[in-house]
């Protein structure tokens, strides 16, 4: 079942704020009032996961400039996130929030929990300031994601939110033409 257009479910979790080096509490309320990227991954101390999280860090400054906060989530604890941050060259570069989901509640509510393995799948969600999911991508375990694609998707989502009645066509880039759906466009594109 698609989560697009649906509000994220309530949750409360402990997290490691890699930017400040502190443990914090996070809930769905932290994601409201701003744009958010929620990036689920299977587990700390693994293989593809650190490459993805490091790649996401490389986009972090750009995302922050767009008013976006980043949250990574796995079914590990916040303590494990800190230990991984302290011992991995790739993960030590992270500055965003790493949410622990040992109860699997958050992973389940975003419909990315592999129930048999007890691990989150590789899911990425763009959440608007109202807590509504605007975009979702879920990859098979062996397929890493490219965080650079998030920037264009967020710019498009922000444009559509700020310009009701307009939509962004395929490969839309900031500043390029948009469309205004109407009877006049039917069959002309």
Secondary structure as UniProt FT lines:
FT   TURN            4..5
FT   STRAND          12..17
FT   TURN            18..21
FT   STRAND          22..27
FT   HELIX           28..31
FT   TURN            32..33
FT   STRAND          35..40
FT   HELIX           48..65
FT   TURN            66..67
FT   STRAND          68..74
FT   HELIX           78..87
FT   TURN            89..90
FT   HELIX           91..93
FT   STRAND          97..100
FT   TURN            102..103
FT   HELIX           105..109
FT   TURN            110..111
FT   STRAND          113..114
FT   TURN            115..118
FT   STRAND          119..120
FT   STRAND          122..127
FT   TURN            129..130
FT   STRAND          132..139
FT   TURN            141..142
FT   HELIX           148..162
FT   TURN            164..165
FT   TURN            170..171
FT   TURN            174..175
FT   HELIX           183..185
FT   TURN            186..188
//
